[in-house]
Amino acid sequence: MELPADFARRYPAELSGGQRQRVSIARALAAEPDVLLCDEITSALDPDTAVAVMEVLRRLRTERDMTVALVSHEIHLVAAYTDTVHLLDAGRVTAYGPTAALLPTA
């Protein structure tokens, strides 16, 4: 997860938001899941850190052949880093399909 080994001895309050997200991902991966659920994993992160977290998820998805289910309001990240999308409005699915068809990037 690209974190120094000494992070294992640190308290969460001593880590940045992006570092805490990476630690959370590493903790979840210890269970060797087939599916990783991420709820607003990039919220409250600065743009560069949010992209770095999404890059980690992309790499993990490929390396571990796992499914990543992502809940996010950051449409630009969803458009850039996902293959399939389900769009919701008021808790109901309004559309689903290939990300490129539903969220075309400029």
C-alpha positions as CSV (number, residue, x, y, z in Angstrom):
1,M,0.0,0.0,0.0
2,E,3.0,2.3,-0.4
3,L,3.3,3.1,3.3
4,P,6.4,2.9,5.5
5,A,6.7,0.0,7.9
6,D,6.7,2.4,10.9
7,F,3.1,3.3,10.2
8,A,2.1,0.1,12.0
9,R,3.2,1.7,15.3
10,R,1.4,5.0,14.7
11,Y,-2.0,6.0,16.0
12,P,-4.7,7.0,13.3
13,A,-4.6,10.6,14.5
14,E,-1.0,10.8,13.5
15,L,-1.7,10.0,9.9
16,S,-3.0,12.2,7.1
17,G,-6.4,11.5,5.5
18,G,-4.9,9.8,2.5
19,Q,-2.6,7.7,4.8
20,R,-5.6,6.6,6.9
21,Q,-7.4,5.6,3.7
22,R,-4.5,3.5,2.6
23,V,-4.3,1.8,6.0
24,S,-8.0,1.1,5.8
25,I,-7.6,-0.5,2.4
26,A,-4.6,-2.6,3.6
27,R,-6.6,-3.8,6.6
28,A,-9.5,-4.8,4.3
29,L,-7.1,-6.6,1.9
30,A,-5.7,-8.7,4.8
31,A,-8.9,-10.7,4.6
32,E,-8.1,-11.5,0.9
33,P,-11.6,-10.4,-0.3
34,D,-12.9,-11.1,-3.8
35,V,-14.9,-7.8,-3.5
36,L,-13.8,-4.6,-1.9
37,L,-16.6,-2.2,-0.9
38,C,-15.5,1.5,-0.7
39,D,-18.0,4.1,0.6
40,E,-16.9,7.6,-0.2
41,I,-13.2,6.6,0.0
42,T,-12.0,9.9,-1.5
43,S,-14.2,12.2,0.5
44,A,-12.4,14.9,2.5
45,L,-9.1,14.2,0.6
46,D,-7.3,16.8,-1.4
47,P,-7.5,16.2,-5.2
48,D,-3.9,14.7,-5.6
49,T,-4.5,12.3,-2.7
50,A,-7.9,11.3,-4.1
51,V,-6.3,10.4,-7.4
52,A,-3.5,8.5,-5.6
53,V,-6.1,6.4,-3.7
54,M,-8.0,5.7,-6.9
55,E,-4.8,4.7,-8.6
56,V,-4.1,2.2,-5.8
57,L,-7.6,0.8,-6.2
58,R,-7.1,0.4,-9.9
59,R,-3.8,-1.4,-9.4
60,L,-5.3,-3.7,-6.8
61,R,-8.2,-4.5,-9.0
62,T,-5.9,-5.6,-11.7
63,E,-3.2,-7.3,-9.6
64,R,-5.7,-9.2,-7.4
65,D,-8.4,-9.8,-10.0
66,M,-10.9,-8.4,-7.6
67,T,-14.1,-6.4,-7.9
68,V,-14.2,-2.9,-6.4
69,A,-17.6,-1.5,-5.6
70,L,-17.3,2.3,-5.1
71,V,-19.8,4.8,-3.7
72,S,-18.8,8.3,-4.6
73,H,-20.2,11.8,-5.3
74,E,-17.0,12.7,-7.2
75,I,-18.2,12.0,-10.7
76,H,-14.9,13.0,-12.3
77,L,-13.1,10.2,-10.4
78,V,-15.9,7.7,-11.1
79,A,-15.7,8.6,-14.8
80,A,-11.9,8.2,-14.9
81,Y,-11.5,5.1,-12.8
82,T,-14.5,2.8,-13.3
83,D,-15.7,0.5,-16.0
84,T,-19.4,0.1,-15.0
85,V,-21.6,2.6,-13.2
86,H,-25.0,2.6,-11.4
87,L,-26.4,6.1,-11.1
88,L,-28.8,6.7,-8.2
89,D,-31.3,9.4,-7.4
90,A,-33.0,9.5,-4.0
91,G,-31.8,6.0,-3.3
92,R,-33.1,4.4,-6.6
93,V,-31.1,3.3,-9.6
94,T,-31.9,5.6,-12.5
95,A,-29.3,4.2,-15.0
96,Y,-26.6,1.6,-15.2
97,G,-24.1,0.5,-17.8
98,P,-20.6,1.2,-19.1
99,T,-19.1,4.2,-17.5
100,A,-18.0,5.6,-20.9
101,A,-21.6,5.7,-22.1
102,L,-23.1,7.2,-19.0
103,L,-20.4,9.5,-17.9
104,P,-18.4,10.6,-21.0
105,T,-15.2,12.5,-20.2
106,A,-14.2,15.6,-21.9
